[in-house]
Amino acid sequence: MTELLTKETFLEKVFNYEKNKEWTFEGKVPAIIDFYADWCGPCKMIAPILEELSEEYGDKINIYKVDTEAEQELAAAFAIRSIPSMLFIPMDEQPQMATGALPKQNLKEIIQQVLKVEA
């Protein structure tokens, strides 16, 4: 199940940018963060796909959502200019951003290549 993050839970579970200048991932498994807004049509299209991926991958990855309207500081911290934008966070490498409503197959390929996770 995807989890909605606030700034507080983001700092705790993903990256405490107030404490660390360099990227430091706080998670225990790779993660995807979906930056979205309720009024965004393409965001609504990928929401059920992300739920499916969350079920398929189970505990191997965490899928989080950030409402860019409610969490404008987080959106600004990651220079989100268009939504949907997704941040793919591997365990030991720099995160990678992808924008647009990607098809499920593309997301699975990114999960395998960037996050190094098999379903």
N, CA, C and O atoms as a MOPAC input file, in Angstrom:
PM7 MOZYME 1SCF
protein

 N      0.83000 1    -1.17800 1     0.00000 1
 C      0.00000 1     0.00000 1     0.00000 1
 C      0.88700 1     1.25800 1     0.00000 1
 O      1.85400 1     1.34000 1     0.75700 1
 N      0.55500 1     2.20900 1    -0.83400 1
 C      1.33700 1     3.44100 1    -0.85800 1
 C      1.03300 1     4.25900 1     0.39500 1
 O     -0.05000 1     4.16200 1     0.97100 1
 N      2.00800 1     5.06300 1     0.80100 1
 C      1.86300 1     5.83300 1     2.03800 1
 C      2.05700 1     7.31700 1     1.74000 1
 O      3.01500 1     7.70800 1     1.07300 1
 N      1.13800 1     8.13400 1     2.24200 1
 C      1.22400 1     9.57600 1     2.06700 1
 C      2.20600 1    10.14400 1     3.08100 1
 O      2.09600 1     9.87000 1     4.27600 1
 N      3.16900 1    10.93600 1     2.60700 1
 C      4.16300 1    11.52200 1     3.49400 1
 C      3.89100 1    13.00800 1     3.73000 1
 O      3.49400 1    13.74200 1     2.82500 1
 N      4.11400 1    13.41900 1     4.96200 1
 C      4.15500 1    14.84100 1     5.29600 1
 C      5.63200 1    15.21700 1     5.37900 1
 O      6.49400 1    14.34400 1     5.27000 1
 N      5.93100 1    16.47000 1     5.56400 1
 C      7.33500 1    16.86200 1     5.71800 1
 C      7.97000 1    16.09500 1     6.87500 1
 O      9.09700 1    15.61100 1     6.76500 1
 N      7.24000 1    15.98900 1     7.98300 1
 C      7.77400 1    15.31800 1     9.17500 1
 C      8.12900 1    13.86000 1     8.89000 1
 O      9.22100 1    13.41100 1     9.23700 1
 N      7.20900 1    13.11100 1     8.25400 1
 C      7.49700 1    11.70000 1     7.98300 1
 C      8.52500 1    11.55500 1     6.86300 1
 O      9.27500 1    10.57900 1     6.84000 1
 N      8.57000 1    12.51400 1     5.93300 1
 C      9.58500 1    12.49500 1     4.87700 1
 C     10.98500 1    12.59900 1     5.48700 1
 O     11.88400 1    11.83900 1     5.12800 1
 N     11.16000 1    13.54800 1     6.41100 1
 C     12.46700 1    13.74000 1     7.05400 1
 C     12.90300 1    12.47500 1     7.79000 1
 O     14.08900 1    12.14800 1     7.83900 1
 N     11.93200 1    11.77600 1     8.35600 1
 C     12.22500 1    10.58100 1     9.15600 1
 C     12.47600 1     9.34300 1     8.28300 1
 O     13.37300 1     8.55200 1     8.57500 1
 N     11.68600 1     9.17300 1     7.21000 1
 C     11.73700 1     7.92400 1     6.44500 1
 C     12.56000 1     8.00300 1     5.17000 1
 O     12.97500 1     6.97400 1     4.63800 1
 N     12.80600 1     9.22800 1     4.66700 1
 C     13.47200 1     9.34200 1     3.37500 1
 C     14.78600 1    10.09900 1     3.47500 1
 O     15.85600 1     9.51500 1     3.30300 1
 N     14.71200 1    11.38400 1     3.74800 1
 C     15.92700 1    12.20600 1     3.74400 1
 C     15.71500 1    13.42200 1     4.62700 1
 O     14.82400 1    14.23400 1     4.37800 1
 N     16.54300 1    13.54200 1     5.66400 1
 C     16.44900 1    14.70400 1     6.54200 1
 C     17.33600 1    15.81300 1     5.98400 1
 O     18.49500 1    15.95500 1     6.37400 1
 N     16.77000 1    16.59900 1     5.06300 1
 C     17.55400 1    17.64800 1     4.40700 1
 C     17.80900 1    18.84200 1     5.33200 1
 O     18.60200 1    19.72300 1     4.99900 1
 N     17.14700 1    18.87600 1     6.48400 1
 C     17.43000 1    19.94600 1     7.44100 1
 C     18.70100 1    19.62800 1     8.22800 1
 O     19.39300 1    20.53100 1     8.69700 1
 N     19.00000 1    18.33100 1     8.36800 1
 C     20.15700 1    17.89000 1     9.13700 1
 C     21.36100 1    17.60600 1     8.23100 1
 O     22.49600 1    17.91700 1     8.59000 1
 N     21.11200 1    17.01800 1     7.06600 1
 C     22.19700 1    16.59600 1     6.17400 1
 C     22.21900 1    17.43300 1     4.89700 1
 O     21.18700 1    17.65000 1     4.26200 1
 N     23.40900 1    17.89700 1     4.53500 1
 C     23.54900 1    18.61600 1     3.25800 1
 C     23.66800 1    17.60400 1     2.11500 1
 O     23.09600 1    17.79400 1     1.04100 1
 N     24.41400 1    16.53500 1     2.36000 1
 C     24.59200 1    15.48500 1     1.35100 1
 C     23.43700 1    14.50700 1     1.43000 1
 O     22.89600 1    14.26700 1     2.51000 1
 N     23.05100 1    13.93600 1     0.28500 1
 C     21.97600 1    12.95300 1     0.24400 1
 C     22.28300 1    11.80300 1     1.19000 1
 O     23.32700 1    11.16100 1     1.07200 1
 N     21.38900 1    11.54000 1     2.12000 1
 C     21.49900 1    10.41900 1     3.05800 1
 C     20.13000 1     9.77300 1     3.14100 1
 O     19.20100 1    10.34800 1     3.70900 1
 N     20.00000 1     8.57900 1     2.57500 1
 C     18.70800 1     7.89800 1     2.55900 1
 C     18.46200 1     7.23000 1     3.89500 1
 O     19.29900 1     6.46600 1     4.37600 1
 N     17.30500 1     7.51600 1     4.50100 1
 C     16.97500 1     6.98500 1     5.83000 1
 C     16.24500 1     5.64400 1     5.76500 1
 O     16.03700 1     5.00500 1     6.79600 1
 N     15.85300 1     5.21000 1     4.56200 1
 C     15.03800 1     4.00400 1     4.44100 1
 C     15.81500 1     2.70800 1     4.58300 1
 O     17.04500 1     2.69100 1     4.52000 1
 N     15.07000 1     1.61600 1     4.77800 1
 C     15.67800 1     0.28900 1     4.92100 1
 C     15.55900 1    -0.52800 1     3.64100 1
 O     16.25700 1    -1.52800 1     3.47600 1
 N     14.67800 1    -0.10700 1     2.73400 1
 C     14.54500 1    -0.74200 1     1.40900 1
 C     14.42000 1     0.39400 1     0.38200 1
 O     14.05400 1     1.51200 1     0.74300 1
 N     14.72400 1     0.11100 1    -0.90100 1
 C     14.59600 1     1.15000 1    -1.92700 1
 C     13.18000 1     1.72900 1    -1.93800 1
 O     12.23100 1     1.09200 1    -1.48200 1
 N     13.05700 1     2.94400 1    -2.46600 1
 C     11.76200 1     3.62300 1    -2.41800 1
 C     11.47500 1     4.38700 1    -3.70500 1
 O     12.37400 1     4.73700 1    -4.46900 1
 N     10.18100 1     4.63000 1    -3.90900 1
 C      9.71100 1     5.51200 1    -4.96800 1
 C      8.85800 1     6.57500 1    -4.29100 1
 O      8.01800 1     6.26200 1    -3.44700 1
 N      9.07400 1     7.82400 1    -4.66200 1
 C      8.22400 1     8.89600 1    -4.14300 1
 C      7.49300 1     9.52400 1    -5.31100 1
 O      8.10800 1    10.00900 1    -6.26100 1
 N      6.18500 1     9.51000 1    -5.22800 1
 C      5.32000 1    10.08600 1    -6.25600 1
 C      4.90200 1    11.47900 1    -5.79500 1
 O      4.14600 1    11.62200 1    -4.83400 1
 N      5.40100 1    12.50400 1    -6.48700 1
 C      4.97500 1    13.87900 1    -6.21600 1
 C      3.75400 1    14.15000 1    -7.09000 1
 O      3.83400 1    14.08000 1    -8.31600 1
 N      2.62400 1    14.46100 1    -6.45400 1
 C      1.36300 1    14.57200 1    -7.19500 1
 C      0.51800 1    15.71200 1    -6.64500 1
 O      0.88500 1    16.35400 1    -5.66100 1
 N     -0.62300 1    15.95800 1    -7.29400 1
 C     -1.64600 1    16.87000 1    -6.76900 1
 C     -3.00800 1    16.29600 1    -7.12400 1
 O     -3.15800 1    15.60800 1    -8.13400 1
 N     -3.99100 1    16.57900 1    -6.29700 1
 C     -5.33700 1    16.02700 1    -6.51100 1
 C     -5.96900 1    16.48200 1    -7.82200 1
 O     -6.77400 1    15.74900 1    -8.39700 1
 N     -5.62400 1    17.67100 1    -8.30800 1
 C     -6.22300 1    18.20300 1    -9.53200 1
 C     -5.54300 1    17.70400 1   -10.80500 1
 O     -5.98400 1    18.02700 1   -11.90900 1
 N     -4.47300 1    16.92000 1   -10.66000 1
 C     -3.65200 1    16.49500 1   -11.80500 1
 C     -4.19500 1    15.19900 1   -12.42300 1
 O     -4.16500 1    14.14400 1   -11.78900 1
 N     -4.69400 1    15.28600 1   -13.67000 1
 C     -5.24900 1    14.11800 1   -14.35700 1
 C     -4.26400 1    12.96800 1   -14.51100 1
 O     -4.59300 1    11.84000 1   -14.14400 1
 N     -3.04500 1    13.21600 1   -15.05100 1
 C     -2.07200 1    12.12400 1   -15.19300 1
 C     -1.69200 1    11.48900 1   -13.85600 1
 O     -1.38300 1    10.29900 1   -13.79500 1
 N     -1.71600 1    12.29100 1   -12.78100 1
 C     -1.41400 1    11.74800 1   -11.44500 1
 C     -2.46500 1    10.70400 1   -11.06100 1
 O     -2.14400 1     9.66200 1   -10.48900 1
 N     -3.72900 1    11.00400 1   -11.38800 1
 C     -4.81200 1    10.07000 1   -11.06600 1
 C     -4.67700 1     8.79200 1   -11.88300 1
 O     -5.07200 1     7.71900 1   -11.42500 1
 N     -4.12000 1     8.89900 1   -13.09500 1
 C     -3.93700 1     7.70500 1   -13.94100 1
 C     -2.89000 1     6.75900 1   -13.36400 1
 O     -3.05500 1     5.54200 1   -13.43400 1
 N     -1.81300 1     7.30200 1   -12.79300 1
 C     -0.75400 1     6.40500 1   -12.31100 1
 C     -0.97400 1     5.93100 1   -10.87800 1
 O     -0.32700 1     4.97800 1   -10.44200 1
 N     -1.87600 1     6.57800 1   -10.13700 1
 C     -2.11100 1     6.16700 1    -8.74100 1
 C     -2.44500 1     4.68000 1    -8.61600 1
 O     -1.83800 1     4.00100 1    -7.78800 1
 N     -3.40700 1     4.13000 1    -9.42100 1
 C     -3.69800 1     2.69600 1    -9.28000 1
 C     -2.53100 1     1.81100 1    -9.71100 1
 O     -2.37000 1     0.70900 1    -9.18700 1
 N     -1.71800 1     2.27600 1   -10.65600 1
 C     -0.53600 1     1.50600 1   -11.08700 1
 C      0.45200 1     1.40900 1    -9.93100 1
 O      1.02500 1     0.34800 1    -9.68600 1
 N      0.64800 1     2.51600 1    -9.22400 1
 C      1.56000 1     2.49400 1    -8.07800 1
 C      1.04400 1     1.57900 1    -6.97400 1
 O      1.82900 1     0.91400 1    -6.29800 1
 N     -0.28400 1     1.54500 1    -6.78900 1
 C     -0.85700 1     0.62000 1    -5.80000 1
 C     -0.58400 1    -0.83000 1    -6.21000 1
 O     -0.23300 1    -1.65900 1    -5.37000 1
 N     -0.74600 1    -1.13600 1    -7.50900 1
 C     -0.46900 1    -2.49200 1    -8.00600 1
 C      0.99700 1    -2.85500 1    -7.77800 1
 O      1.30500 1    -3.95300 1    -7.31500 1
 N      1.89900 1    -1.93000 1    -8.10300 1
 C      3.33100 1    -2.18900 1    -7.91600 1
 C      3.65000 1    -2.40200 1    -6.43800 1
 O      4.47800 1    -3.24200 1    -6.08700 1
 N      2.98900 1    -1.63600 1    -5.58300 1
 C      3.19100 1    -1.78100 1    -4.14500 1
 C      2.81600 1    -3.18900 1    -3.69200 1
 O      3.50100 1    -3.78300 1    -2.85900 1
 N      1.72500 1    -3.72000 1    -4.24500 1
 C      1.31700 1    -5.08700 1    -3.90200 1
 C      2.27200 1    -6.12000 1    -4.50200 1
 O      2.63300 1    -7.09500 1    -3.84100 1
 N      2.67900 1    -5.90400 1    -5.75100 1
 C      3.55300 1    -6.87200 1    -6.43100 1
 C      4.92500 1    -6.98100 1    -5.76400 1
 O      5.47400 1    -8.07600 1    -5.64000 1
 N      5.47300 1    -5.84800 1    -5.33800 1
 C      6.82100 1    -5.84800 1    -4.76200 1
 C      6.82000 1    -6.01300 1    -3.25500 1
 O      7.85800 1    -6.32200 1    -2.66900 1
 N      5.67800 1    -5.81400 1    -2.61600 1
 C      5.55700 1    -6.04500 1    -1.17300 1
 C      6.58000 1    -5.27600 1    -0.35700 1
 O      6.72700 1    -4.06200 1    -0.49900 1
 N      7.29400 1    -6.01200 1     0.50900 1
 C      8.25800 1    -5.39400 1     1.41900 1
 C      9.58500 1    -5.04500 1     0.74800 1
 O     10.47100 1    -4.49000 1     1.39800 1
 N      9.73900 1    -5.36100 1    -0.54600 1
 C     11.02500 1    -5.12000 1    -1.21400 1
 C     11.25700 1    -3.64800 1    -1.51900 1
 O     12.40100 1    -3.20100 1    -1.60500 1
 N     10.16800 1    -2.88800 1    -1.68500 1
 C     10.29500 1    -1.44000 1    -1.89500 1
 C      9.17400 1    -0.72600 1    -1.14500 1
 O      8.13000 1    -1.31000 1    -0.85400 1
 N      9.41200 1     0.54900 1    -0.83800 1
 C      8.36700 1     1.40600 1    -0.27500 1
 C      7.94200 1     2.39000 1    -1.35000 1
 O      8.78400 1     2.95000 1    -2.05200 1
 N      6.64700 1     2.60000 1    -1.48200 1
 C      6.13900 1     3.59800 1    -2.41500 1
 C      5.40300 1     4.66100 1    -1.61000 1
 O      4.41000 1     4.39300 1    -0.93500 1
 N      5.92900 1     5.87300 1    -1.70800 1
 C      5.38400 1     6.99800 1    -0.96400 1
 C      4.76700 1     8.01200 1    -1.91700 1
 O      5.11900 1     8.06500 1    -3.09600 1
 N      3.84400 1     8.81600 1    -1.39500 1
 C      3.22000 1     9.88600 1    -2.17300 1
 C      3.39000 1    11.19300 1    -1.41100 1
 O      3.27000 1    11.23500 1    -0.18700 1
 N      3.67200 1    12.25700 1    -2.15400 1
 C      3.76400 1    13.58300 1    -1.55700 1
 C      2.81700 1    14.49900 1    -2.32000 1
 O      2.95700 1    14.68600 1    -3.52800 1
 N      1.84800 1    15.06900 1    -1.60000 1
 C      0.89900 1    16.01000 1    -2.17800 1
 C      1.60400 1    17.36500 1    -2.29400 1
 O      1.85300 1    18.03200 1    -1.29000 1
 N      1.91900 1    17.75900 1    -3.52000 1
 C      2.70500 1    18.98500 1    -3.72900 1
 C      1.94900 1    20.24600 1    -3.29700 1
 O      2.56700 1    21.27400 1    -3.02200 1
 N      0.63300 1    20.17200 1    -3.23800 1
 C     -0.14900 1    21.32700 1    -2.77400 1
 C     -0.01000 1    21.48500 1    -1.26200 1
 O      0.17700 1    22.59200 1    -0.75900 1
 N     -0.10300 1    20.36500 1    -0.54500 1
 C     -0.03100 1    20.40000 1     0.91600 1
 C      1.40800 1    20.54300 1     1.40400 1
 O      1.65400 1    21.13000 1     2.45700 1
 N      2.35200 1    20.01000 1     0.64200 1
 C      3.76400 1    19.97800 1     1.06600 1
 C      4.61900 1    20.76500 1     0.07800 1
 O      5.48700 1    20.20500 1    -0.59200 1
 N      4.36500 1    22.05300 1    -0.00200 1
 C      5.07000 1    22.88700 1    -0.98000 1
 C      6.56700 1    22.97500 1    -0.69600 1
 O      7.36900 1    23.11500 1    -1.61900 1
 N      6.93900 1    22.89500 1     0.56500 1
 C      8.36900 1    22.94700 1     0.90300 1
 C      9.10200 1    21.72600 1     0.35500 1
 O     10.20800 1    21.84500 1    -0.17300 1
 N      8.48200 1    20.54900 1     0.48400 1
 C      9.10900 1    19.33100 1    -0.07000 1
 C      9.22300 1    19.43100 1    -1.58400 1
 O     10.25600 1    19.08400 1    -2.15500 1
 N      8.16600 1    19.90500 1    -2.23400 1
 C      8.19500 1    20.04800 1    -3.68900 1
 C      9.30800 1    21.01000 1    -4.09300 1
 O     10.01500 1    20.76600 1    -5.07100 1
 N      9.46400 1    22.09500 1    -3.35000 1
 C     10.51200 1    23.06400 1    -3.65600 1
 C     11.90300 1    22.48100 1    -3.40200 1
 O     12.84000 1    22.74500 1    -4.15500 1
 N     12.03000 1    21.69100 1    -2.34200 1
 C     13.33200 1    21.09900 1    -1.99900 1
 C     13.84200 1    20.19400 1    -3.12700 1
 O     15.05000 1    20.05100 1    -3.31700 1
 N     12.91700 1    19.59100 1    -3.86900 1
 C     13.30200 1    18.70600 1    -4.96700 1
 C     13.06600 1    19.34900 1    -6.33400 1
 O     13.08700 1    18.67300 1    -7.36300 1
 N     12.84100 1    20.66700 1    -6.32800 1
 C     12.66600 1    21.43500 1    -7.56800 1
 C     11.62900 1    20.80100 1    -8.49200 1
 O     11.84700 1    20.68000 1    -9.69700 1
 N     10.49100 1    20.39500 1    -7.90700 1
 C      9.41300 1    19.79900 1    -8.70100 1
 C      8.72400 1    20.89900 1    -9.49800 1
 O      8.12800 1    21.81200 1    -8.92700 1
 N      8.81100 1    20.80600 1   -10.82300 1
 C      8.18800 1    21.81600 1   -11.67300 1
 C      6.99300 1    21.26800 1   -12.43200 1
 O      6.09100 1    22.01700 1   -12.80600 1
 N      6.98500 1    19.96300 1   -12.66000 1
 C      5.82900 1    19.36500 1   -13.32900 1
 C      5.47000 1    18.08300 1   -12.59900 1
 O      6.33100 1    17.39400 1   -12.05200 1
 N      4.18500 1    17.78100 1   -12.60100 1
 C      3.73200 1    16.55800 1   -11.94300 1
 C      2.91800 1    15.74800 1   -12.94500 1
 O      2.32300 1    16.32700 1   -13.85400 1
 N      2.87700 1    14.43500 1   -12.80600 1
 C      3.57800 1    13.68900 1   -11.76300 1
 C      5.09200 1    13.65900 1   -11.99600 1
 O      5.57100 1    13.61200 1   -13.12900 1
 N      5.81700 1    13.68800 1   -10.88700 1
 C      7.26100 1    13.45300 1   -10.88600 1
 C      7.51100 1    12.34600 1    -9.88200 1
 O      6.92200 1    12.32000 1    -8.80200 1
 N      8.39600 1    11.43100 1   -10.25500 1
 C      8.70900 1    10.32900 1    -9.35200 1
 C     10.19100 1    10.28400 1    -9.06700 1
 O     11.02100 1    10.36100 1    -9.97200 1
 N     10.50800 1    10.15800 1    -7.79100 1
 C     11.88900 1    10.03600 1    -7.35200 1
 C     12.13100 1     8.56300 1    -7.03600 1
 O     11.45500 1     7.98100 1    -6.18800 1
 N     13.10400 1     7.96700 1    -7.73000 1
 C     13.46500 1     6.56600 1    -7.52000 1
 C     14.71900 1     6.54500 1    -6.66000 1
 O     15.74600 1     7.11700 1    -7.02700 1
 N     14.62600 1     5.87500 1    -5.49900 1
 C     15.71200 1     5.92400 1    -4.52200 1
 C     16.29200 1     4.53500 1    -4.28300 1
 O     15.69700 1     3.72900 1    -3.56800 1
 N     17.47200 1     4.24300 1    -4.89000 1
 C     18.14800 1     2.97700 1    -4.58400 1
 C     18.80400 1     3.06600 1    -3.19700 1
 O     18.87400 1     4.14500 1    -2.61000 1
 N     19.27100 1     1.95300 1    -2.69200 1
 C     19.85100 1     1.95100 1    -1.34800 1
 C     21.17000 1     2.71600 1    -1.27200 1
 O     21.36900 1     3.51200 1    -0.35400 1
 N     22.07500 1     2.48400 1    -2.22800 1
 C     23.43600 1     3.00600 1    -2.07100 1
 C     23.86900 1     3.96700 1    -3.16800 1
 O     25.05800 1     4.25800 1    -3.30000 1
 N     22.93000 1     4.46000 1    -3.95000 1
 C     23.29100 1     5.37700 1    -5.02400 1
 C     22.42500 1     6.61900 1    -4.94300 1
 O     21.48700 1     6.68600 1    -4.14900 1
 N     22.74900 1     7.60600 1    -5.77600 1
 C     21.96300 1     8.83300 1    -5.81700 1
 C     20.58100 1     8.54000 1    -6.39200 1
 O     20.44700 1     7.68700 1    -7.26800 1
 N     19.55800 1     9.23300 1    -5.91200 1
 C     18.21500 1     9.05000 1    -6.45600 1
 C     18.11300 1     9.61400 1    -7.86800 1
 O     18.89200 1    10.48200 1    -8.26000 1
 N     17.14800 1     9.11200 1    -8.62200 1
 C     16.91600 1     9.57500 1    -9.98200 1
 C     15.46600 1    10.00500 1   -10.12900 1
 O     14.56000 1     9.34200 1    -9.62600 1
 N     15.25000 1    11.12300 1   -10.82600 1
 C     13.91500 1    11.66400 1   -11.01300 1
 C     13.39700 1    11.31700 1   -12.40200 1
 O     14.14400 1    11.34900 1   -13.38000 1
 N     12.11900 1    10.98800 1   -12.47900 1
 C     11.44800 1    10.78500 1   -13.77200 1
 C     10.15000 1    11.58400 1   -13.72400 1
 O      9.47800 1    11.62300 1   -12.69400 1
 N      9.80000 1    12.22300 1   -14.84200 1
 C      8.56300 1    13.00100 1   -14.86000 1
 C      7.58400 1    12.40100 1   -15.86200 1
 O      7.96900 1    11.72400 1   -16.81500 1
 N      6.31300 1    12.67200 1   -15.61700 1
 C      5.26500 1    12.18900 1   -16.51300 1
 C      4.63600 1    10.90700 1   -16.00900 1
 O      5.17900 1    10.22500 1   -15.13900 1
 N      3.47600 1    10.59100 1   -16.57300 1
 C      2.74600 1     9.37600 1   -16.19800 1
 C      3.31100 1     8.20900 1   -17.00200 1
 O      2.89300 1     7.95700 1   -18.13200 1
 N      4.25500 1     7.50800 1   -16.40800 1
 C      4.91500 1     6.39800 1   -17.10400 1
 C      4.03800 1     5.14400 1   -17.06700 1
 O      3.36500 1     4.88600 1   -16.07000 1
 N      4.04800 1     4.35700 1   -18.16500 1
 C      3.31400 1     3.09100 1   -18.15800 1
 C      3.92100 1     2.12000 1   -17.14000 1
 O      5.08700 1     2.23400 1   -16.76200 1
 N      3.10700 1     1.18000 1   -16.71600 1
 C      3.53800 1     0.21400 1   -15.68700 1
 C      4.81700 1    -0.51100 1   -16.09000 1
 O      5.70100 1    -0.70600 1   -15.25600 1
 N      4.93000 1    -0.91600 1   -17.36400 1
 C      6.11400 1    -1.65100 1   -17.80200 1
 C      7.37700 1    -0.79600 1   -17.64500 1
 O      8.42200 1    -1.30300 1   -17.23700 1
 N      7.28300 1     0.47900 1   -17.96500 1
 C      8.44000 1     1.37800 1   -17.79700 1
 C      8.82800 1     1.48400 1   -16.32400 1
 O     10.01000 1     1.46700 1   -15.98100 1
 N      7.82500 1     1.59300 1   -15.46300 1
 C      8.09900 1     1.68700 1   -14.02700 1
 C      8.78600 1     0.41100 1   -13.53100 1
 O      9.71300 1     0.47500 1   -12.72300 1
 N      8.33300 1    -0.73400 1   -14.01200 1
 C      8.95900 1    -2.01000 1   -13.60100 1
 C     10.41200 1    -2.06800 1   -14.05800 1
 O     11.27300 1    -2.55800 1   -13.32800 1
 N     10.68900 1    -1.56800 1   -15.26500 1
 C     12.07200 1    -1.54800 1   -15.76400 1
 C     12.94800 1    -0.64400 1   -14.90000 1
 O     14.08700 1    -0.99200 1   -14.59000 1
 N     12.41400 1     0.51800 1   -14.51000 1
 C     13.17900 1     1.42700 1   -13.65700 1
 C     13.41800 1     0.78000 1   -12.28900 1
 O     14.50600 1     0.89700 1   -11.72500 1
 N     12.40600 1     0.10500 1   -11.76400 1
 C     12.56500 1    -0.57500 1   -10.46500 1
 C     13.69800 1    -1.60500 1   -10.56000 1
 O     14.51100 1    -1.72100 1    -9.64400 1
 N     13.74800 1    -2.34700 1   -11.66200 1
 C     14.81400 1    -3.34800 1   -11.82400 1
 C     16.18900 1    -2.69400 1   -12.03600 1
 O     17.17600 1    -3.10300 1   -11.42400 1
 N     16.24300 1    -1.68500 1   -12.90100 1
 C     17.53900 1    -1.10800 1   -13.28500 1
 C     18.08700 1    -0.13000 1   -12.24800 1
 O     19.27700 1    -0.16000 1   -11.93200 1
 N     17.21900 1     0.73900 1   -11.71900 1
 C     17.68200 1     1.77500 1   -10.79500 1
 C     17.65400 1     1.28400 1    -9.35200 1
 O     18.61200 1     1.47400 1    -8.60400 1
 N     16.54900 1     0.65300 1    -8.97100 1
 C     16.41400 1     0.19300 1    -7.58100 1
 C     17.01100 1    -1.18900 1    -7.35600 1
 O     17.19600 1    -1.60800 1    -6.21300 1
 N     17.31500 1    -1.90500 1    -8.44800 1
 C     17.91700 1    -3.25000 1    -8.38800 1
 C     17.02500 1    -4.23300 1    -7.63400 1
 O     17.49500 1    -5.04100 1    -6.83300 1
 N     15.71800 1    -4.14100 1    -7.91500 1
 C     14.73800 1    -5.01300 1    -7.22400 1
 C     13.95300 1    -5.79000 1    -8.26800 1
 O     13.48100 1    -5.23000 1    -9.25700 1
 N     13.82000 1    -7.09100 1    -8.03100 1
 C     13.01500 1    -7.95800 1    -8.88400 1
 C     11.69300 1    -8.24300 1    -8.15900 1
 O     11.65500 1    -8.34500 1    -6.93300 1
 N     10.62500 1    -8.36700 1    -8.92800 1
 C      9.30900 1    -8.64000 1    -8.31900 1
 C      9.27100 1   -10.03800 1    -7.72400 1
 O      8.25100 1   -10.44600 1    -7.17000 1

